[in-house]
Amino acid sequence: MSRPESTSRRRVLATVGTGVAAAAAGCLGSGNLGGQPTYQEGTVSGINASNVSNRSATQLSAAAALAQQQPSDSVTPLEPLSLRDHEFVVESGYLGSTIQGTVENTGSSRIQTVEVRTRVYDDDERMLGRYLASTGDLTGGASWAFQVIVLESPVAVASYDIAVLGTPS
């Protein structure tokens, strides 16, 4: 008998939680009713096998430990978050393939969590992987220089796309 009550309470809490999240996103003018991020295209140029060294096993292990691949469920597109610039950069050592850029909070309110999501593709436009970077507490008017660690070899990546999301305070 307690089982139907607990199921009913869970449904009510889930519905209320979804409504609160949608209302919060709407109050900040997300402009994206589905809550899905809008991705910008990114290009990869000047990368070839002769000017890139592969990560050693130790370097790949260090990169894998730092690479973020699990997106947060609490972020949504927010109008005050602006992706100012981004580029594919090959760093030496364990970092290897990265996507770097700047996000700005153009609003006046603090954003609790900011997440940059990227998807990388090969020459045949097959997705190779998803990677992200995140930070907390981006105050109004502030910028964040991000670096997304990509585990794919630089020569395997032909293009990428990128989006920025956040959680309001």
Residue, then its C-alpha position, 0 to 999 in steps of 0.5 A: m500500500s505504501r508503494p503507490e503513495s511513494t510512486s505518486r510522491r516521486r512523480v509529483l516531486a519529479t514534475v515540480g523539479t522539472g517545472v522549477a528548472a524550466a521556470a529558472a531557465g525561462c527567467l534567465g531568457s534561455g531562448n531555447l525552449g527545448g533546453q538543448p544546446t546550440y552548437q557552433e562549428g569549429t575547424v581544425s587546420g594545420i595539423n599533420a602527422s609530421n608536426v604532431s607527436n603522439r602521447s606516451a602511455t603515461q601522458l595519455s593516462a594523465a590526460a584521461a584522468l583530467a579529461q571531462q566526459q560526463p556532462s552535468d544534468s543541471v545545466t541548460p542554455l542560458e542567454p547571458l553566457s556567450l562563447r567569445d572565441h574557440e580554437f583547436v590547439v595541440e599542446s605539448g606533453y600530456l595535454g595533446s589535443t585541446i579546444q581552447g577559448t573564452v566564455e563571457n557572462t554578459g549578464s549581471s547575475r552570477i552563474q553557478t556552473v558553466e559547462v563547455r561541451t564539445r564533440v569531435y569528428d573525423d574526416d568522414e564526419r563520424m563523431l569520435g568523442r565528447y569532451l567538456a570543461s566546467t567551472g563554477d561561480l562566473t560573476g556577471g561581466a566576468s570571462w572564463a578561459f577554458q581548455v577542453i582536453v580531447l583524448e583523440s590524436p590530433v591527426a584523427v580530428a578533422s572538425y568539432d562543434i561546441a556549445v556553452l551551458g550553465t546553471p543559474s544561481 
